[in-house]
Amino acid sequence: MRRIITLLIIAVFMTGCASADKSKRSITLNKATRIYDNAIRWGDYDIAGSLRKQPAPAAGSALLKRIKVTSLTPVSVTVSDDQSLVQRAVEIRYYNEDRMKVITLVDHQTWEYDSDEKTWYLITPLPAFR
């Protein structure tokens, strides 16, 4: 009987830990995507690139300096069953200062959770502004 009670206590504890881990993953994902979205919104492509698993080279291209984002709206989010991979679509409205025409693109992002570092990384490249 004592063994059964001990196993039940361990099972309840493990369930609580798993729930806490999922909550922490969700919080860190929200933080990472908020930092990324703000970096894109304000044209800080070095910060946005630093959130990639394979960091992008310095994003100081002449084109990116002329891009001005007017809005960034999340469209959809899909989470894998094990909650380690997230597919996210974001609508970005922007203009190039040279053309002054508003362009809309949908940025399809893939975020991967690194359980060793306890953080999320962007797998896909930065948005393809033109």
MODELLER restraints for C-alpha pairs under 7 A, 6 or more apart:
rsr = mdl.restraints
at = mdl.atoms
rsr.add(forms.Gaussian(group=physical.xy_distance, feature=features.Distance(at['CA:28:A'], at['CA:119:A']), mean=6.49, stdev=0.5))
rsr.add(forms.Gaussian(group=physical.xy_distance, feature=features.Distance(at['CA:29:A'], at['CA:120:A']), mean=6.08, stdev=0.5))
rsr.add(forms.Gaussian(group=physical.xy_distance, feature=features.Distance(at['CA:32:A'], at['CA:120:A']), mean=6.71, stdev=0.5))
rsr.add(forms.Gaussian(group=physical.xy_distance, feature=features.Distance(at['CA:36:A'], at['CA:48:A']), mean=5.11, stdev=0.5))
rsr.add(forms.Gaussian(group=physical.xy_distance, feature=features.Distance(at['CA:39:A'], at['CA:45:A']), mean=6.30, stdev=0.5))
rsr.add(forms.Gaussian(group=physical.xy_distance, feature=features.Distance(at['CA:39:A'], at['CA:47:A']), mean=6.15, stdev=0.5))
rsr.add(forms.Gaussian(group=physical.xy_distance, feature=features.Distance(at['CA:39:A'], at['CA:48:A']), mean=5.47, stdev=0.5))
rsr.add(forms.Gaussian(group=physical.xy_distance, feature=features.Distance(at['CA:40:A'], at['CA:48:A']), mean=6.42, stdev=0.5))
rsr.add(forms.Gaussian(group=physical.xy_distance, feature=features.Distance(at['CA:41:A'], at['CA:69:A']), mean=5.36, stdev=0.5))
rsr.add(forms.Gaussian(group=physical.xy_distance, feature=features.Distance(at['CA:41:A'], at['CA:72:A']), mean=6.78, stdev=0.5))
rsr.add(forms.Gaussian(group=physical.xy_distance, feature=features.Distance(at['CA:45:A'], at['CA:59:A']), mean=5.70, stdev=0.5))
rsr.add(forms.Gaussian(group=physical.xy_distance, feature=features.Distance(at['CA:46:A'], at['CA:58:A']), mean=5.89, stdev=0.5))
rsr.add(forms.Gaussian(group=physical.xy_distance, feature=features.Distance(at['CA:46:A'], at['CA:59:A']), mean=5.78, stdev=0.5))
rsr.add(forms.Gaussian(group=physical.xy_distance, feature=features.Distance(at['CA:49:A'], at['CA:55:A']), mean=5.56, stdev=0.5))
rsr.add(forms.Gaussian(group=physical.xy_distance, feature=features.Distance(at['CA:49:A'], at['CA:56:A']), mean=5.16, stdev=0.5))
rsr.add(forms.Gaussian(group=physical.xy_distance, feature=features.Distance(at['CA:49:A'], at['CA:126:A']), mean=6.96, stdev=0.5))
rsr.add(forms.Gaussian(group=physical.xy_distance, feature=features.Distance(at['CA:50:A'], at['CA:56:A']), mean=6.99, stdev=0.5))
rsr.add(forms.Gaussian(group=physical.xy_distance, feature=features.Distance(at['CA:51:A'], at['CA:121:A']), mean=5.61, stdev=0.5))
rsr.add(forms.Gaussian(group=physical.xy_distance, feature=features.Distance(at['CA:51:A'], at['CA:122:A']), mean=5.90, stdev=0.5))
rsr.add(forms.Gaussian(group=physical.xy_distance, feature=features.Distance(at['CA:52:A'], at['CA:121:A']), mean=5.21, stdev=0.5))
rsr.add(forms.Gaussian(group=physical.xy_distance, feature=features.Distance(at['CA:52:A'], at['CA:122:A']), mean=4.31, stdev=0.5))
rsr.add(forms.Gaussian(group=physical.xy_distance, feature=features.Distance(at['CA:52:A'], at['CA:123:A']), mean=5.83, stdev=0.5))
rsr.add(forms.Gaussian(group=physical.xy_distance, feature=features.Distance(at['CA:53:A'], at['CA:121:A']), mean=5.05, stdev=0.5))
rsr.add(forms.Gaussian(group=physical.xy_distance, feature=features.Distance(at['CA:53:A'], at['CA:122:A']), mean=5.78, stdev=0.5))
rsr.add(forms.Gaussian(group=physical.xy_distance, feature=features.Distance(at['CA:53:A'], at['CA:123:A']), mean=5.71, stdev=0.5))
rsr.add(forms.Gaussian(group=physical.xy_distance, feature=features.Distance(at['CA:66:A'], at['CA:96:A']), mean=5.42, stdev=0.5))
rsr.add(forms.Gaussian(group=physical.xy_distance, feature=features.Distance(at['CA:66:A'], at['CA:97:A']), mean=5.22, stdev=0.5))
rsr.add(forms.Gaussian(group=physical.xy_distance, feature=features.Distance(at['CA:67:A'], at['CA:94:A']), mean=6.75, stdev=0.5))
rsr.add(forms.Gaussian(group=physical.xy_distance, feature=features.Distance(at['CA:67:A'], at['CA:95:A']), mean=5.80, stdev=0.5))
rsr.add(forms.Gaussian(group=physical.xy_distance, feature=features.Distance(at['CA:67:A'], at['CA:96:A']), mean=4.62, stdev=0.5))
rsr.add(forms.Gaussian(group=physical.xy_distance, feature=features.Distance(at['CA:67:A'], at['CA:97:A']), mean=6.39, stdev=0.5))
rsr.add(forms.Gaussian(group=physical.xy_distance, feature=features.Distance(at['CA:68:A'], at['CA:94:A']), mean=5.45, stdev=0.5))
rsr.add(forms.Gaussian(group=physical.xy_distance, feature=features.Distance(at['CA:68:A'], at['CA:95:A']), mean=5.45, stdev=0.5))
rsr.add(forms.Gaussian(group=physical.xy_distance, feature=features.Distance(at['CA:68:A'], at['CA:96:A']), mean=6.34, stdev=0.5))
rsr.add(forms.Gaussian(group=physical.xy_distance, feature=features.Distance(at['CA:69:A'], at['CA:93:A']), mean=5.93, stdev=0.5))
rsr.add(forms.Gaussian(group=physical.xy_distance, feature=features.Distance(at['CA:69:A'], at['CA:94:A']), mean=4.07, stdev=0.5))
rsr.add(forms.Gaussian(group=physical.xy_distance, feature=features.Distance(at['CA:69:A'], at['CA:95:A']), mean=6.55, stdev=0.5))
rsr.add(forms.Gaussian(group=physical.xy_distance, feature=features.Distance(at['CA:70:A'], at['CA:93:A']), mean=5.51, stdev=0.5))
rsr.add(forms.Gaussian(group=physical.xy_distance, feature=features.Distance(at['CA:70:A'], at['CA:94:A']), mean=5.16, stdev=0.5))
rsr.add(forms.Gaussian(group=physical.xy_distance, feature=features.Distance(at['CA:71:A'], at['CA:92:A']), mean=5.82, stdev=0.5))
rsr.add(forms.Gaussian(group=physical.xy_distance, feature=features.Distance(at['CA:71:A'], at['CA:93:A']), mean=5.16, stdev=0.5))
rsr.add(forms.Gaussian(group=physical.xy_distance, feature=features.Distance(at['CA:71:A'], at['CA:94:A']), mean=6.99, stdev=0.5))
rsr.add(forms.Gaussian(group=physical.xy_distance, feature=features.Distance(at['CA:72:A'], at['CA:90:A']), mean=6.66, stdev=0.5))
rsr.add(forms.Gaussian(group=physical.xy_distance, feature=features.Distance(at['CA:72:A'], at['CA:91:A']), mean=5.71, stdev=0.5))
rsr.add(forms.Gaussian(group=physical.xy_distance, feature=features.Distance(at['CA:72:A'], at['CA:92:A']), mean=4.55, stdev=0.5))
rsr.add(forms.Gaussian(group=physical.xy_distance, feature=features.Distance(at['CA:72:A'], at['CA:93:A']), mean=6.44, stdev=0.5))
rsr.add(forms.Gaussian(group=physical.xy_distance, feature=features.Distance(at['CA:73:A'], at['CA:90:A']), mean=5.49, stdev=0.5))
rsr.add(forms.Gaussian(group=physical.xy_distance, feature=features.Distance(at['CA:73:A'], at['CA:91:A']), mean=5.10, stdev=0.5))
rsr.add(forms.Gaussian(group=physical.xy_distance, feature=features.Distance(at['CA:73:A'], at['CA:92:A']), mean=6.50, stdev=0.5))
rsr.add(forms.Gaussian(group=physical.xy_distance, feature=features.Distance(at['CA:74:A'], at['CA:89:A']), mean=6.10, stdev=0.5))
rsr.add(forms.Gaussian(group=physical.xy_distance, feature=features.Distance(at['CA:74:A'], at['CA:90:A']), mean=4.21, stdev=0.5))
rsr.add(forms.Gaussian(group=physical.xy_distance, feature=features.Distance(at['CA:74:A'], at['CA:91:A']), mean=6.18, stdev=0.5))
rsr.add(forms.Gaussian(group=physical.xy_distance, feature=features.Distance(at['CA:75:A'], at['CA:89:A']), mean=5.34, stdev=0.5))
rsr.add(forms.Gaussian(group=physical.xy_distance, feature=features.Distance(at['CA:75:A'], at['CA:90:A']), mean=5.20, stdev=0.5))
rsr.add(forms.Gaussian(group=physical.xy_distance, feature=features.Distance(at['CA:75:A'], at['CA:91:A']), mean=6.40, stdev=0.5))
rsr.add(forms.Gaussian(group=physical.xy_distance, feature=features.Distance(at['CA:76:A'], at['CA:88:A']), mean=5.67, stdev=0.5))
rsr.add(forms.Gaussian(group=physical.xy_distance, feature=features.Distance(at['CA:76:A'], at['CA:89:A']), mean=5.17, stdev=0.5))
rsr.add(forms.Gaussian(group=physical.xy_distance, feature=features.Distance(at['CA:77:A'], at['CA:86:A']), mean=6.87, stdev=0.5))
rsr.add(forms.Gaussian(group=physical.xy_distance, feature=features.Distance(at['CA:77:A'], at['CA:87:A']), mean=5.70, stdev=0.5))
rsr.add(forms.Gaussian(group=physical.xy_distance, feature=features.Distance(at['CA:77:A'], at['CA:88:A']), mean=4.46, stdev=0.5))
rsr.add(forms.Gaussian(group=physical.xy_distance, feature=features.Distance(at['CA:77:A'], at['CA:89:A']), mean=6.54, stdev=0.5))
rsr.add(forms.Gaussian(group=physical.xy_distance, feature=features.Distance(at['CA:78:A'], at['CA:86:A']), mean=5.62, stdev=0.5))
rsr.add(forms.Gaussian(group=physical.xy_distance, feature=features.Distance(at['CA:78:A'], at['CA:87:A']), mean=5.01, stdev=0.5))
rsr.add(forms.Gaussian(group=physical.xy_distance, feature=features.Distance(at['CA:78:A'], at['CA:88:A']), mean=6.40, stdev=0.5))
rsr.add(forms.Gaussian(group=physical.xy_distance, feature=features.Distance(at['CA:79:A'], at['CA:85:A']), mean=6.06, stdev=0.5))
rsr.add(forms.Gaussian(group=physical.xy_distance, feature=features.Distance(at['CA:79:A'], at['CA:86:A']), mean=4.56, stdev=0.5))
rsr.add(forms.Gaussian(group=physical.xy_distance, feature=features.Distance(at['CA:79:A'], at['CA:87:A']), mean=6.47, stdev=0.5))
rsr.add(forms.Gaussian(group=physical.xy_distance, feature=features.Distance(at['CA:80:A'], at['CA:86:A']), mean=6.25, stdev=0.5))
rsr.add(forms.Gaussian(group=physical.xy_distance, feature=features.Distance(at['CA:84:A'], at['CA:112:A']), mean=5.75, stdev=0.5))
rsr.add(forms.Gaussian(group=physical.xy_distance, feature=features.Distance(at['CA:84:A'], at['CA:113:A']), mean=4.86, stdev=0.5))
rsr.add(forms.Gaussian(group=physical.xy_distance, feature=features.Distance(at['CA:85:A'], at['CA:111:A']), mean=5.72, stdev=0.5))
rsr.add(forms.Gaussian(group=physical.xy_distance, feature=features.Distance(at['CA:85:A'], at['CA:112:A']), mean=4.65, stdev=0.5))
rsr.add(forms.Gaussian(group=physical.xy_distance, feature=features.Distance(at['CA:85:A'], at['CA:113:A']), mean=6.32, stdev=0.5))
rsr.add(forms.Gaussian(group=physical.xy_distance, feature=features.Distance(at['CA:86:A'], at['CA:110:A']), mean=5.68, stdev=0.5))
rsr.add(forms.Gaussian(group=physical.xy_distance, feature=features.Distance(at['CA:86:A'], at['CA:111:A']), mean=5.03, stdev=0.5))
rsr.add(forms.Gaussian(group=physical.xy_distance, feature=features.Distance(at['CA:86:A'], at['CA:112:A']), mean=6.50, stdev=0.5))
rsr.add(forms.Gaussian(group=physical.xy_distance, feature=features.Distance(at['CA:87:A'], at['CA:109:A']), mean=5.78, stdev=0.5))
rsr.add(forms.Gaussian(group=physical.xy_distance, feature=features.Distance(at['CA:87:A'], at['CA:110:A']), mean=4.68, stdev=0.5))
rsr.add(forms.Gaussian(group=physical.xy_distance, feature=features.Distance(at['CA:87:A'], at['CA:111:A']), mean=6.49, stdev=0.5))
rsr.add(forms.Gaussian(group=physical.xy_distance, feature=features.Distance(at['CA:88:A'], at['CA:108:A']), mean=5.87, stdev=0.5))
rsr.add(forms.Gaussian(group=physical.xy_distance, feature=features.Distance(at['CA:88:A'], at['CA:109:A']), mean=4.97, stdev=0.5))
rsr.add(forms.Gaussian(group=physical.xy_distance, feature=features.Distance(at['CA:88:A'], at['CA:110:A']), mean=6.26, stdev=0.5))
rsr.add(forms.Gaussian(group=physical.xy_distance, feature=features.Distance(at['CA:89:A'], at['CA:106:A']), mean=6.38, stdev=0.5))
rsr.add(forms.Gaussian(group=physical.xy_distance, feature=features.Distance(at['CA:89:A'], at['CA:107:A']), mean=5.61, stdev=0.5))
rsr.add(forms.Gaussian(group=physical.xy_distance, feature=features.Distance(at['CA:89:A'], at['CA:108:A']), mean=4.55, stdev=0.5))
rsr.add(forms.Gaussian(group=physical.xy_distance, feature=features.Distance(at['CA:89:A'], at['CA:109:A']), mean=6.05, stdev=0.5))
rsr.add(forms.Gaussian(group=physical.xy_distance, feature=features.Distance(at['CA:90:A'], at['CA:106:A']), mean=5.50, stdev=0.5))
rsr.add(forms.Gaussian(group=physical.xy_distance, feature=features.Distance(at['CA:90:A'], at['CA:107:A']), mean=5.13, stdev=0.5))
rsr.add(forms.Gaussian(group=physical.xy_distance, feature=features.Distance(at['CA:90:A'], at['CA:108:A']), mean=6.59, stdev=0.5))
rsr.add(forms.Gaussian(group=physical.xy_distance, feature=features.Distance(at['CA:91:A'], at['CA:104:A']), mean=6.86, stdev=0.5))
rsr.add(forms.Gaussian(group=physical.xy_distance, feature=features.Distance(at['CA:91:A'], at['CA:105:A']), mean=5.81, stdev=0.5))
rsr.add(forms.Gaussian(group=physical.xy_distance, feature=features.Distance(at['CA:91:A'], at['CA:106:A']), mean=4.44, stdev=0.5))
rsr.add(forms.Gaussian(group=physical.xy_distance, feature=features.Distance(at['CA:91:A'], at['CA:107:A']), mean=6.26, stdev=0.5))
rsr.add(forms.Gaussian(group=physical.xy_distance, feature=features.Distance(at['CA:92:A'], at['CA:104:A']), mean=5.67, stdev=0.5))
rsr.add(forms.Gaussian(group=physical.xy_distance, feature=features.Distance(at['CA:92:A'], at['CA:105:A']), mean=5.37, stdev=0.5))
rsr.add(forms.Gaussian(group=physical.xy_distance, feature=features.Distance(at['CA:92:A'], at['CA:106:A']), mean=6.12, stdev=0.5))
rsr.add(forms.Gaussian(group=physical.xy_distance, feature=features.Distance(at['CA:93:A'], at['CA:102:A']), mean=6.53, stdev=0.5))
rsr.add(forms.Gaussian(group=physical.xy_distance, feature=features.Distance(at['CA:93:A'], at['CA:103:A']), mean=5.62, stdev=0.5))
rsr.add(forms.Gaussian(group=physical.xy_distance, feature=features.Distance(at['CA:93:A'], at['CA:104:A']), mean=4.43, stdev=0.5))
rsr.add(forms.Gaussian(group=physical.xy_distance, feature=features.Distance(at['CA:93:A'], at['CA:105:A']), mean=6.56, stdev=0.5))
rsr.add(forms.Gaussian(group=physical.xy_distance, feature=features.Distance(at['CA:94:A'], at['CA:102:A']), mean=5.45, stdev=0.5))
rsr.add(forms.Gaussian(group=physical.xy_distance, feature=features.Distance(at['CA:94:A'], at['CA:103:A']), mean=5.41, stdev=0.5))
rsr.add(forms.Gaussian(group=physical.xy_distance, feature=features.Distance(at['CA:94:A'], at['CA:104:A']), mean=6.51, stdev=0.5))
rsr.add(forms.Gaussian(group=physical.xy_distance, feature=features.Distance(at['CA:95:A'], at['CA:101:A']), mean=5.50, stdev=0.5))
rsr.add(forms.Gaussian(group=physical.xy_distance, feature=features.Distance(at['CA:95:A'], at['CA:102:A']), mean=4.62, stdev=0.5))
rsr.add(forms.Gaussian(group=physical.xy_distance, feature=features.Distance(at['CA:95:A'], at['CA:103:A']), mean=5.87, stdev=0.5))
rsr.add(forms.Gaussian(group=physical.xy_distance, feature=features.Distance(at['CA:107:A'], at['CA:127:A']), mean=5.76, stdev=0.5))
rsr.add(forms.Gaussian(group=physical.xy_distance, feature=features.Distance(at['CA:109:A'], at['CA:124:A']), mean=5.70, stdev=0.5))
rsr.add(forms.Gaussian(group=physical.xy_distance, feature=features.Distance(at['CA:110:A'], at['CA:122:A']), mean=5.90, stdev=0.5))
rsr.add(forms.Gaussian(group=physical.xy_distance, feature=features.Distance(at['CA:110:A'], at['CA:123:A']), mean=5.46, stdev=0.5))
rsr.add(forms.Gaussian(group=physical.xy_distance, feature=features.Distance(at['CA:110:A'], at['CA:124:A']), mean=5.72, stdev=0.5))
rsr.add(forms.Gaussian(group=physical.xy_distance, feature=features.Distance(at['CA:111:A'], at['CA:120:A']), mean=6.26, stdev=0.5))
rsr.add(forms.Gaussian(group=physical.xy_distance, feature=features.Distance(at['CA:111:A'], at['CA:121:A']), mean=5.44, stdev=0.5))
rsr.add(forms.Gaussian(group=physical.xy_distance, feature=features.Distance(at['CA:111:A'], at['CA:122:A']), mean=4.48, stdev=0.5))
rsr.add(forms.Gaussian(group=physical.xy_distance, feature=features.Distance(at['CA:111:A'], at['CA:123:A']), mean=5.79, stdev=0.5))
rsr.add(forms.Gaussian(group=physical.xy_distance, feature=features.Distance(at['CA:112:A'], at['CA:120:A']), mean=5.47, stdev=0.5))
rsr.add(forms.Gaussian(group=physical.xy_distance, feature=features.Distance(at['CA:112:A'], at['CA:121:A']), mean=5.29, stdev=0.5))
rsr.add(forms.Gaussian(group=physical.xy_distance, feature=features.Distance(at['CA:112:A'], at['CA:122:A']), mean=6.41, stdev=0.5))
rsr.add(forms.Gaussian(group=physical.xy_distance, feature=features.Distance(at['CA:112:A'], at['CA:123:A']), mean=6.76, stdev=0.5))
rsr.add(forms.Gaussian(group=physical.xy_distance, feature=features.Distance(at['CA:113:A'], at['CA:119:A']), mean=5.79, stdev=0.5))
rsr.add(forms.Gaussian(group=physical.xy_distance, feature=features.Distance(at['CA:113:A'], at['CA:120:A']), mean=4.39, stdev=0.5))
rsr.add(forms.Gaussian(group=physical.xy_distance, feature=features.Distance(at['CA:113:A'], at['CA:121:A']), mean=6.38, stdev=0.5))
rsr.add(forms.Gaussian(group=physical.xy_distance, feature=features.Distance(at['CA:114:A'], at['CA:120:A']), mean=6.03, stdev=0.5))
